[in-house]
Amino acid sequence: MWHRDGMTMPHETLCEKVKQAVLERVINGTYPPGTRLVELQLAREFGVSQGPVREALRELVATRLVENSPRRGTFVRAASQEDLAEVYLVRMALEETAGRYAMETLHADPSPLRQALERMRTAADAGDVREFARGSVAFHRAVIVATGNRLLLEIWDSLLLEVRTIATVVRGHVDLHAAAESHVPIVEAFGRGDSEECARLLGDHQQQYLKLPQEEP
């Protein structure tokens, strides 16, 4: 069982740890779409009771990365094109707003954006889709963080964008180098201090992926 400072961790913390562990396995491909997630098996593996596992799976069902099938069990869900389109529509609204309110912070210090951009370029050179997705998420999350709005960040984080970015890149046959460079105008707009242009560019960026034709797996 997970412990901290010699004490058993709170039930809520165990639930979150199980949730994050399962999520990471979905992201890294250990649990591909269609994998059955057995509550008792996970409880034994993580050394916890079934309660935290049950709660973690319930929360993952709410994110639509996992689904409950009556009389069959709980399975990792394949992201449909409709699911991805809905996520990008929500991202478009959130990031357009963030582009305006993040200006002061990122105009003064755009280094988080530049670092994330270099991370994407390096991943593109290596053809590493998962690392590219992490760089992309880091770039856009930096914009959200720079607004200083905790609720906005919480909503954005709840979209679990790393796994959905991977799905989009793979199924849409995205050119990683072109995708990395598409972030450059956003960095430049923050450098110029043009908040309206940043909002427009961030919205357009999501709009492109919203319209991206994708092959169903």
C-alpha positions as CSV (number, residue, x, y, z in Angstrom):
1,M,0.0,0.0,0.0
2,W,1.2,3.6,-0.7
3,H,2.4,5.4,2.4
4,R,3.7,8.8,3.2
5,D,5.9,9.5,6.2
6,G,5.1,6.2,7.7
7,M,1.3,6.9,7.7
8,T,-1.3,5.3,5.5
9,M,-2.4,7.9,2.9
10,P,-5.9,9.3,2.9
11,H,-8.6,7.4,0.9
12,E,-9.0,10.4,-1.5
13,T,-5.3,10.4,-2.2
14,L,-5.3,6.7,-2.9
15,C,-8.1,7.2,-5.3
16,E,-6.2,10.0,-7.1
17,K,-3.0,7.9,-7.3
18,V,-4.9,4.9,-8.8
19,K,-6.6,7.3,-11.3
20,Q,-3.3,8.8,-12.3
21,A,-1.6,5.4,-12.6
22,V,-4.4,4.1,-14.9
23,L,-4.4,7.3,-16.9
24,E,-0.6,7.0,-17.5
25,R,-1.0,3.5,-18.7
26,V,-3.7,4.6,-21.1
27,I,-1.4,7.3,-22.4
28,N,1.6,5.1,-22.8
29,G,-0.3,2.4,-24.5
30,T,-0.1,-0.2,-21.7
31,Y,-3.9,-0.2,-21.7
32,P,-4.9,0.2,-25.3
33,P,-8.6,0.8,-26.2
34,G,-10.7,-2.2,-25.4
35,T,-8.6,-3.2,-22.4
36,R,-10.8,-4.5,-19.6
37,L,-10.1,-2.8,-16.2
38,V,-10.8,-5.3,-13.5
39,E,-11.4,-3.7,-10.1
40,L,-10.2,-6.5,-8.0
41,Q,-7.1,-7.1,-10.1
42,L,-6.1,-3.4,-10.0
43,A,-6.7,-3.3,-6.2
44,R,-4.3,-6.2,-5.7
45,E,-1.7,-4.7,-8.1
46,F,-1.7,-1.3,-6.3
47,G,-2.0,-2.8,-2.8
48,V,-5.2,-1.0,-1.9
49,S,-8.8,-1.9,-1.2
50,Q,-11.4,-1.9,-4.0
51,G,-12.9,1.3,-2.7
52,P,-10.3,3.7,-4.1
53,V,-10.1,1.7,-7.4
54,R,-13.9,1.9,-7.8
55,E,-13.9,5.6,-7.2
56,A,-10.9,6.1,-9.6
57,L,-12.7,4.2,-12.4
58,R,-15.9,6.1,-11.7
59,E,-14.0,9.4,-12.2
60,L,-12.3,8.1,-15.4
61,V,-15.7,7.1,-16.7
62,A,-16.8,10.7,-16.2
63,T,-13.8,11.8,-18.5
64,R,-15.0,9.4,-21.2
65,L,-11.6,7.8,-21.4
66,V,-13.2,4.7,-19.8
67,E,-16.6,3.3,-20.2
68,N,-18.9,0.9,-18.2
69,S,-20.6,-1.8,-20.2
70,P,-23.5,-3.5,-18.4
71,R,-22.8,-7.1,-17.5
72,R,-19.4,-6.8,-19.3
73,G,-17.3,-4.6,-17.1
74,T,-15.2,-1.5,-17.4
75,F,-13.1,-0.9,-20.5
76,V,-10.7,1.7,-21.9
77,R,-12.7,3.6,-24.5
78,A,-11.5,4.4,-28.0
79,A,-11.8,8.2,-28.6
80,S,-14.3,8.7,-31.4
81,Q,-13.9,11.6,-33.9
82,E,-17.0,13.1,-32.3
83,D,-15.3,13.0,-28.9
84,L,-12.2,14.7,-30.2
85,A,-14.2,17.4,-32.0
86,E,-16.1,18.2,-28.8
87,V,-12.8,18.5,-26.9
88,Y,-11.3,20.8,-29.4
89,L,-14.4,23.0,-29.5
90,V,-14.1,23.4,-25.7
91,R,-10.3,24.0,-25.9
92,M,-11.0,26.7,-28.5
93,A,-13.2,28.7,-26.2
94,L,-10.9,28.3,-23.2
95,E,-7.7,29.1,-25.0
96,E,-9.1,32.1,-26.8
97,T,-10.0,33.6,-23.4
98,A,-6.7,32.6,-21.9
99,G,-4.8,34.3,-24.8
100,R,-6.2,37.7,-23.6
101,Y,-5.6,37.3,-19.9
102,A,-2.2,35.6,-20.1
103,M,-0.6,38.5,-22.1
104,E,1.0,40.4,-19.2
105,T,2.7,37.3,-17.8
106,L,3.9,35.8,-21.1
107,H,4.9,39.1,-22.7
108,A,7.2,39.7,-19.8
109,D,8.5,36.1,-19.8
110,P,7.8,33.9,-22.8
111,S,10.3,31.3,-21.8
112,P,7.7,28.6,-20.9
113,L,6.4,28.8,-24.4
114,R,9.8,28.7,-26.0
115,Q,10.9,25.7,-23.9
116,A,7.8,23.8,-24.8
117,L,8.3,24.7,-28.5
118,E,11.8,23.3,-28.4
119,R,10.5,20.2,-26.7
120,M,8.1,19.7,-29.6
121,R,10.8,20.3,-32.2
122,T,13.1,17.8,-30.5
123,A,10.3,15.2,-30.4
124,A,9.4,15.9,-34.0
125,D,13.1,15.2,-35.0
126,A,12.9,11.9,-33.1
127,G,9.5,11.0,-34.5
128,D,8.3,10.6,-30.8
129,V,4.5,11.2,-30.8
130,R,4.1,10.8,-27.1
131,E,6.9,13.3,-26.3
132,F,5.5,15.6,-28.9
133,A,2.1,15.5,-27.2
134,R,3.7,16.3,-23.8
135,G,5.4,19.3,-25.4
136,S,2.2,20.5,-27.0
137,V,0.3,20.1,-23.7
138,A,3.0,22.0,-21.9
139,F,2.8,24.9,-24.4
140,H,-0.9,25.3,-24.2
141,R,-1.0,24.7,-20.4
142,A,1.6,27.5,-20.0
143,V,-0.9,29.9,-21.5
144,I,-3.7,28.8,-19.2
145,V,-1.4,28.9,-16.1
146,A,-0.3,32.5,-17.1
147,T,-3.9,33.7,-16.7
148,G,-3.6,33.1,-12.9
149,N,-7.2,31.7,-13.0
150,R,-7.3,28.4,-11.1
151,L,-10.8,27.5,-12.2
152,L,-9.8,27.9,-15.8
153,L,-6.8,25.7,-15.3
154,E,-8.9,23.0,-13.4
155,I,-11.4,22.9,-16.3
156,W,-8.6,22.7,-18.9
157,D,-6.8,20.0,-17.0
158,S,-10.0,17.9,-16.8
159,L,-9.9,17.5,-20.6
160,L,-6.9,15.1,-20.1
161,L,-5.4,16.5,-23.3
162,E,-2.2,14.4,-23.6
163,V,-4.0,11.2,-24.5
164,R,-6.4,13.1,-26.8
165,T,-3.5,14.9,-28.5
166,I,-1.8,11.5,-29.2
167,A,-5.0,10.2,-30.7
168,T,-5.3,13.3,-32.9
169,V,-1.7,13.2,-34.1
170,V,-1.8,9.5,-34.9
171,R,-5.2,9.3,-36.5
172,G,-4.9,12.6,-38.4
173,H,-1.4,11.7,-39.8
174,V,-0.2,15.0,-38.5
175,D,3.3,16.2,-39.7
176,L,5.1,16.7,-36.3
177,H,7.5,19.3,-37.7
178,A,4.7,21.4,-39.2
179,A,2.6,21.1,-36.0
180,A,5.5,22.3,-33.9
181,E,6.2,25.3,-36.1
182,S,2.5,26.2,-36.1
183,H,3.1,27.4,-32.5
184,V,5.7,30.0,-33.6
185,P,3.1,32.8,-34.5
186,I,1.6,32.4,-31.0
187,V,5.0,32.9,-29.4
188,E,5.6,35.9,-31.6
189,A,2.2,37.5,-30.9
190,F,2.9,37.3,-27.1
191,G,6.3,38.9,-27.8
192,R,4.5,41.8,-29.6
193,G,2.1,42.2,-26.7
194,D,-1.0,41.8,-28.9
195,S,-3.6,40.1,-26.8
196,E,-6.3,40.1,-29.4
197,E,-4.0,38.5,-32.0
198,C,-3.0,35.9,-29.4
199,A,-6.6,35.0,-28.7
200,R,-7.3,34.7,-32.4
201,L,-4.3,32.6,-33.1
202,L,-5.0,30.2,-30.2
203,G,-8.6,29.9,-31.4
204,D,-7.5,29.3,-35.0
205,H,-5.0,26.7,-33.8
206,Q,-7.7,24.6,-32.2
207,Q,-10.1,25.2,-35.1
208,Q,-7.6,23.5,-37.5
209,Y,-7.6,20.3,-35.4
210,L,-11.4,20.5,-35.0
211,K,-11.6,20.2,-38.8
212,L,-8.8,17.7,-39.2
213,P,-10.0,14.6,-41.0
214,Q,-9.3,11.5,-38.9
215,E,-9.3,7.8,-39.6
216,E,-11.2,5.7,-37.1
217,P,-9.0,3.0,-35.6
